[in-house]
Amino acid sequence: MHSNPIKKIALTLAAISTIGLLTACNEPGSQGWCDTMSEKSKSEWTGSDTKTYAAHCVLESTTIGSEAWCDNLNETPKGEWTTEEVAEYAKYCVVSQITE
């Protein structure tokens, strides 16, 4: 019996969105993570936290999932995307648009 590829894609997107919604606030470099770190005392930050914050939270265009980040990645040829960027784009730029 042949399975419907559209149904498989829909189920995959549903799974990604569920996982994304559950982890979006905690993923280092995401907007939720940046907001949490901004409220946290700098003395509680690890070296890794400081590095990630500087790389992703200082400039909005590099904050994973921000509108500017999605726009910048969307303008980059998809062949140049890393596997991580593909997953983050699906989670923050596609799924968030569907759930809004």
Backbone hydrogen bonds, N-H to C=O, Kabsch-Sander energy under -0.5 kcal/mol:
donor,donor_aa,acceptor,acceptor_aa,energy
8,K,4,N,-1.8
9,I,5,P,-2.2
10,A,6,I,-2.5
11,L,7,K,-2.4
12,T,8,K,-2.3
13,L,9,I,-2.6
14,A,10,A,-2.2
15,A,11,L,-2.2
16,I,12,T,-2.6
17,S,13,L,-2.7
18,T,14,A,-2.2
19,I,15,A,-2.5
20,G,16,I,-3.1
21,L,17,S,-2.7
22,L,18,T,-1.7
23,T,19,I,-1.8
24,A,20,G,-1.9
26,N,23,T,-1.1
27,E,23,T,-1.1
30,S,27,E,-2.5
31,Q,64,I,-0.9
34,C,30,S,-2.7
35,D,31,Q,-2.5
36,T,32,G,-2.3
37,M,33,W,-2.7
38,S,34,C,-2.1
39,E,35,D,-1.3
40,K,36,T,-1.0
44,E,41,S,-2.1
45,W,42,K,-1.2
50,T,46,T,-2.2
51,K,47,G,-2.2
52,T,48,S,-2.7
53,Y,49,D,-2.9
54,A,50,T,-2.4
55,A,51,K,-2.2
56,H,52,T,-2.4
57,C,53,Y,-2.8
58,V,53,Y,-1.0
60,E,58,V,-0.5
62,T,59,L,-1.9
63,T,60,E,-1.1
64,I,29,G,-1.5
64,I,62,T,-0.7
66,S,63,T,-2.6
70,C,66,S,-2.7
71,D,67,E,-2.5
72,N,68,A,-2.8
73,L,69,W,-2.6
74,N,70,C,-2.5
75,E,71,D,-1.4
76,T,72,N,-0.6
76,T,73,L,-1.0
80,E,77,P,-2.5
81,W,78,K,-1.2
86,V,82,T,-2.1
87,A,83,T,-2.1
88,E,84,E,-2.7
89,Y,85,E,-2.8
90,A,86,V,-2.3
91,K,87,A,-2.3
92,Y,88,E,-3.2
93,C,88,E,-0.5
93,C,89,Y,-2.1
94,V,89,Y,-1.6
95,V,90,A,-2.5
98,I,94,V,-1.7
99,T,95,V,-2.3
100,E,96,S,-1.0
